[in-house]
Amino acid sequence: MKKNEITILGAGLIGSLMAIYFRRQGLEVSMYDKRPDKRKNPYSEAGRSINMALSHRGWKSLEQVGLKDKVMPFAIPMYGRRIHDEHGGTTFVPYGKADQAIYSISRGNFNQLLVEEAERLGAEIHFEHKCVDVNFRSNEVILDTPEGEKTLTPNVVIGADGAYSALRLSMQKQIRFNYRQEYISHGYKELTIPATASGEFAMDPNALHIWPRGKFMLIALPNPDKSFTCTLFLPFEGTKVCFEKIQDEKDLESVFRAYFDDAYQVMPDLKTEFFKNPTAALVNIECYPWVQGNALLLGDASHAMVPFYGQGMNCGFEDCSILNGLIEKLGTNSWDLVFEKFQKKRKPDTDAICQLAMENFIEMRDSVSSPKFLLRKKIEAKLHELYPKEWIPLYTMVTFTDMSYAEAYAQGKLQEAIMNKVMASPLITENWDKLDYEDIINQMETAKAV
């Protein structure tokens, strides 16, 4: 056996990036993925992917492995949300300061770039190799391959095999393994707004477009080919507008004309795509411990979250960066110590971001269209401008810094309580620019001290 041979289950975004980190440390890496190699057997992932939103934590990891410049041409900056009302009007709400953006990137192209970089650095990648079981006593990984069953005995196993992780399923059979999953009542379906006849973007390309409609919403993110990848979030059943009640093209047209008419006008393939593309579920997963024997869960395998804070991939990339930092510090002679420190450090943060993602769903589909919400954002931006260190909006802490998610969550709750009092004033709309901002900051400092 090679020294420090590492088996990574899953060659998705997180598994591929972790392989790159390991190879840069000089470790032997083999990756196993149940899907076919897209380069040899082209297959379509259309209809199954919400575009990724790369932000600070993700870029930081890519920079550490020297990939930022290679990835940048695939990414389009989005400087804020463009909110579409039911009459076709739009409002732009910046994410942060003028130069702060999150970046839209297609999962497929991005994943291929990372896989090829891992291969270039010497990682071995085996496609159509599905993990069916892991025996923690014998340190054996059992794979189903085109040539039949195969058994590995690696030094280390990393489970980066997503929300439906085979490694985690094997861990669940062990004693004292805590596991909780929650499907939300909504599902999603991928749709497209193509480039215009003249080959241009049909809408503002530097924004994340949202059509918030209370209990449901549509979002759209730009692509380099001038199209937008749209995602429709609807309840599966039980409400006036839900997937269950859209049975034919007439039902679909009436929903889109009533609620998303400006999008409908630029979606020539809507009817074909809607009935062809699958309706996918959204799940939140928490589990602990992430370590069993010589195996560790990483990314969605340990903390799958709903996509409403745009942090799933960024959080997974940060996992890779933190694990790499611990290996640099502690070496590879005591993987058990590295893994134990990793899970203890990381679990409070992943719990916090999973909770924030659930809470942000309500904000995106409902609150963002409210004038009070827009005013609240304006007041918070003013506070941040006047007192940049004392008041950092929650979204900024999560998206544009690498402050721990748990710390951002706690500070965000304090700020939320203070802002609720500020917004409760009956004259807030008329007097917001005359507020005593220093007093708000003093309240914040007092709340922190308690």
N, C-alpha and C positions, 0 to 999 in steps of 0.2 A: 504494500500500500504506500502511496506517495505521502510524504510528510504533510500534515495539515490539509489533507484532501477534504474539500468542502463540496457537499451536494446542495444545490439550490433547486427547490421544487417551484416551478413557475418561471417562465421567461417573459413575463409582462414588464411593465415599467419599473416596478420596485425590484424584482428579481434581477433584471438586466443591470440596473444601476448598482445594486449590491455586488454583482459579479465584477463590475468595473472597479469598484473600491477594493475588493479582495485582490484582484490581479495587480493593481497598483501597489499593493502591500507584498506582492510576490507569492501569494498563496495559490495553490492548485484548486481550480474551480470547474465543476461540471454542472450544467443546468439541464433540467428535464421538464419538458412542457407537453401537455396532452394534445395541444393543437398541432396541425401540420405546419411545416415551414412555408410561410406566406410567399417566399421568394421562389420556391420550387413548385408549390401547388397554390396558385392564386385562389383565394376564396374571399368572399365579401364579408366584412364586419358591418356593412351598412345596416342601419336600423337598430344597432345595439350599443352605440357609443355616444355618450354625452361629451362634447368637446372638453378638453382639459383647460383649466385656467391657471397658468403658471404664475406664481407670485414670488415674493422675496425668498421664502424658505426653499422653494424649488430651485430658483436661480442660484442661490448660495451653494447648494449641493452640486449643481452642474458646473459651477465655477471651480469648486474644489477638485473635480476630476478633469478639468480642462475642456469642458464641452460647451460652455456658454456660447461661444462664437459659432459653433457648428449648428446649434439649435435655433439661434436667433432668426435665421432666414425663414424658418417654418412658423414663426410666431407673429401674431398681430396684436399690437397694444390696444387695450380698451381702457379709456381714462375715466369711465363712469358708467352708470346705468342710464339708458334712455328709456323712459317709461312711456308707454303708449296708452292713451285713454280710449274709451269706447267710440269716440267720435273721430279718431284718426290724429288727434293732437299729441304732441310729445313734449316731455320735460326731461332735461338732462341733469343728473345728480352726480357730481364728481365723486370718485372713490376717496380721493385724498387731495394732496396739493397738485398744482398744475402738471407737474412732471411725473406723478405717480400713476402707474397703470398695472393692471393684471393682463396677462397675455393669453390669447386664444390659440390653442394648438390642437391639431387632429391627433387622436390617440394612435391610429395605425402608423402614420409616418414617423411619429416620435418613437414609438416602440421599435420600429425597424432600425432607426438610427442607433438606439441604445444597444440592441442585439448585435448589430454589426461592429460597434465599438468594443463590446465585450469579447467578441470573436477575434477582433484585430489584436487585442491585448493577450490572447491565448486561452480564453475560456472555451471549454468544449460545450457545445449545445446539442442536445438530443431532442428532436421533435417527435410527436406521436408516441411519447413515453408517459403513460398515465400512472401516477402513484395510486396503488390500491390499498396499501397498508404500511404501517411502520411499527416494527417490534422494538420497543424501547429497551427490553432486557438484553436482546442480542445485537442491538444497534443495527438492525437490518431494515432496509427500505425495499419494498416489493413493488415492482413496476410491471404494468401491462404494456408490451411493445409489439410492433408488427412481427417480430421474430418469436413472440411468445413471452412467458413470464421471465423476469430478470430480477435478481437479488443483489443489492449493493450493501456494503458495510463501510460507509464513510466515517471519518473522524467526527464530522460536524454536519448537521442537517439544518438548512434554513428553509422554513415554509413561507414562501412569498407567493403562494398559490391562491390568493384572493379570498373573497367573502365565503366561498364554498370550499374552503381548504381541506384537502385530504389529510394533511398532517394534523390539523386541528381536530378532525373527526377521529383520528387515532388517539389523540390526547383525551378526547371526551370519554373514551372507554376506561381511562385511568381513574383512580379514586381521587377525591377532593379537587376536582377540576370544575371551576365555576364557569357557567356559560349562560348567556342570555341573548336572544335575538328578538327583534321587533320589526315586523313589516308595517310600514305606514299604510294608510287607507288609499293612498294614491299610487298610480303606476305612471310610466312614461312611454312615449312613443317618439321616435326620431323622424323628423321631416326636413325638407330642404327649401330654402329660397335661393334659386339659381341666380347667376349673373344676368344682367339685363341683356337685351338683344345687341346692344353696342359693346357688351363685354365689361360693364362696370358693376360696382356694388349697387344693389337696389335700395340700400339704406346707409346711414352713417356707419362706416366700417370700424370706427374707433370707439365703439360702445358695446356694452352687453345690453341687448334689447329685451325688455320685459313687458309683457301684457298681463298685468295683475288683475284678476277678476274675483277676488274674495276667496272662494273655495277652490279655485283652479287657476292655472296660468300657462302662458306660452313664453319661452325664452329663445333668443337667437344669438349665436356667436359667429364672428366672421372667419372665413378661410382664405388662404392665399390665392385660390382660383376665383376669387370675387363672389363666391357663394356664401350662404349662411347655413350652418347646421342649427336646426330648430329642434327644441324639445317641448313636447306638449305634456303637461302634468295634469292629470284628471283623476278624480276618485274612480275606483274600479266600478262601484255600484252605489245605489242608494240615494243619489241626489238628482236634481233636474238635469244637470250636465255631468255625464259620467261615461266611461267607456262602454258600459253595458247598454246604454241607450243609443249609441251610434251604431245602427245596424246596416245602414246602406248609405249611398252617396247623398241622398236627399237629406238624411239626418245630419250628415257631416257638413254639408253646405249650409244648412240652417244654423248650426252652432257657430261656424266660422264667420258667416255673414253677420250674425248677431253680436259676437264678442270680439272677433279678431279681423274685422273687415279689411283694414289696411294691409294686414299680412296676407289675407286671402287673395287680394288683387295681384300679389307678386309670387304666388305659389301655384304655378301651372300644373305641377305633378302631384298636388295634394291628394287627390282621390286615389291615384294609383299607389302612392307611398303609404297612405294611411292603412289601406287594407292589405298591403303586402308586408309591411314592417311589423315585427312582433311588438306586443305590449309587454313591457318588462316591469318587474316589481322593484321596490326600493326597500333595503333592509339596513337596520342598525344592529351591529354585533359587538357585544362586550364579552370578554373571557379573561380568566386568570387562573393559574399562572401561564405565562407564555413559554415557559421552559419545561421540558421533560427530558431528562437524561442529557444527551448531546444535541438536542434539537431545540430550535427557537422559532417562534412565529413572528412574522414581520409584516407591516403594512396592513392591508385589508384582512388578512388572515387572522390578525389579532384585534383589529378595531375598525371594521367596516363601518362607514358612516354614510348618511344620505348626502346628496351632492350640493346642498344649498349654501354652503359657505365657500365652495370652491377650494377646499383644503385637503381632500382625500389624497390626491397625488402628492401635494406639497408636504403633507404630514408624513406620508410614506417615505418620501425622499429625505426628510429630516430624520426619520428613524435610521436610514442608512448612514447618514452623516454622523449621528450620535454613536451608533454601533462602531463605526470606523474609528472615531475618536477614542473610544474605550479600548479598542484593540491596539491603537498606537501607544496608549498610555500603559496598558497592563500586559501587552504581549499576547502570544498565542499558546503559551504553555499552561494557561489556566482558563480555558473557555468557560468553565462553570462560573468562575468569578465574573468574567466579562458579561455573561448572559444575565447573571443575578443582578448586577449593578444596572444593566440596561433596563430590565423590566421594572425595577423599583423606581428608577429615575423617570421612565417614560409613561408609566400607567396613569398617573394623575393628569398628565397633559393630554393624553389621548381621550380620557374620560371627558375632559373639559371641552375639547373641540367637537367630539361627537354630540355633546349636549348643545353646543352653540349651533351646530348644523341643523339640529331639529328645530331650535327656536327661530333660526333665520328663515326657515320655510314659511312660517306664518308671516314674518315681515315681508318677504318677497311677494307672496301671492296676494297679500291684503294691505298691509300698512303703507307700502311704498307709494300707493296712489293717493294717500291722504294728505291734504294741505298741511295738517299739523305735523306729519312725519317730515315733510320737506322743510318746514320751519325749524323743527328740532335739529335736523342735520345742519342747517345754516347756523344755528346758535352754537352747536358743537364745533363747527369749523372755525367760527369766530374765537371761541375759547382756546382752541388749539393754536390759532394764529397769535393771540395775545400772550398765551402762557404755554408755549410748546412743550415744556418739560412736565408741567403740573397737570395738564389735561390732554390726553391722547385719546381720540375716539376709539372705541372698541374695534371697529373694522380696521383702523390703521394699525393697532397693536397686533392684530391677528395676521394681517395681510402684508404689511410693509415693514415689520420688524421681526426679529427672532426671539422676542420676549417669550418666555414659556407660556404655553396655552393656558395653563392653570392660573398663572399670575394675571394674564390678560382677562380671563374670565372673572376672577375675583374683583379686579379693578373696574371692569365693565359693569358689574352689579352695583358697586358703590356709585358710579357715575349715573347709572340708570335711575337709582333712587333719587338722586339730587335733581336730575332732569325732569323726573315725574313731578316734583314740587314746582319747578320753574314753569313747566308747561300747564300746570293747574291754574295759573293766574287767568282770570276771565279776560284780561286785556292784553294777553301775551302777543296776539297777532299785531295789534297796533303799536305795542311798546317794546318789541323784542330788541330793537337797536338801542334802547335806552336802559337796558338791564345793567345792574351793578355786577360786572363780570368778576371783579376782584372778590366780591362777597361769595360768589359761586365757588371760586377757587378755595376760599377760606373754609367753606362748608366741606369741600372735598378733603382738605388737609385734616380737618377735625374728624371726619368719618374714618380716614385712614388710621388715625391715632387711637381710635376706640378699640 
